[in-house]
Structures are given as C-alpha cells and as structure tokens.
Amino acid sequence: MPRHTLPSLLLALACCQPAWALSGEMVVIVSARNATDALRADQVADIFLGQSGRFPDGAQASAVDQPIGAAQRDAFYLKVAAKSPALLKAYWTKMIFTGRGQPPREVPDSAAVRRLVADNPGLIGYIDRDALDASVKPVLVVR
C-alpha cells in the first residue's frame, strides 16, 4: 500500500463517523437544588422512557429532551436506553396509542435544557459536558 493511501483512508473513515461519535462527553443533569447526586443508567432510562416519574428519593421527575434528529439525542438514547431513533419512535408510538405515556418535552439545545433544568428541581436532562455550570449538577456521565 503506498504511503499516502493510509492517511487518506484514515481521513475518509473519520469523515464517515456519526456526529455523536466525534462529540464530547454528555452528562445527565438535574438542578443544583435537587437532592439527587447520582443515578444509574437504568434509572435515567426509566425516567426518559416514561417508566418512572420519580427520583430515588421519591421526588417527582420529568425529563427534558433534545430535538428529534439531534446527534446528542440519538447518542443519548443509544447509550442509555439501547434504543436507535427508529426503535425510540416505535416505542413512543406504542406508548401514545395505548395511552400509557407521552414523550418528554423537547427543547432546542443543551443551553435551553440547562436553563430549564436549573430553574426546576423536578426536571432532568442531558447536555454536553462543556455546557455545565453551577446552576446544574451532573448525576450520570454518558460515554
């Protein structure tokens, strides 16, 4: 194989990576005023999939989602709930049709999620780790 082919091949492979694979770490966040300090991935998945409406201490929990089609959203559900976008759509279609639940509220981006969660101790969301500030605290790192 010629020498110049390997760098070209590596560049081509990097360009074919999904956007979420190239992005930074995500964190699941709650308000700094929320008593919860840590959650397991299965607990987070249960809240985001409407299977649980409570934090471990019994306080009310409501999820805030990124928009459909966002790379962060796709990566979050794949890593935390093992659901691809197609499986997630099918899941919520069934939940809505059977009257067992509604998907989480959607907001435009990490900054909007952080602002909303910071203002309400009953909310939980996910953002880029780089978007963290003192108004929220991470309860799970999503790798």
Secondary structure as UniProt FT lines:
FT   TURN            3..4
FT   HELIX           5..15
FT   HELIX           19..22
FT   STRAND          26..31
FT   TURN            32..33
FT   HELIX           41..48
FT   TURN            49..50
FT   TURN            56..57
FT   STRAND          62..65
FT   TURN            68..69
FT   HELIX           71..81
FT   HELIX           85..97
FT   TURN            98..99
FT   STRAND          105..106
FT   HELIX           110..119
FT   TURN            121..122
FT   STRAND          123..128
FT   HELIX           129..131
FT   TURN            134..135
FT   STRAND          136..142
//
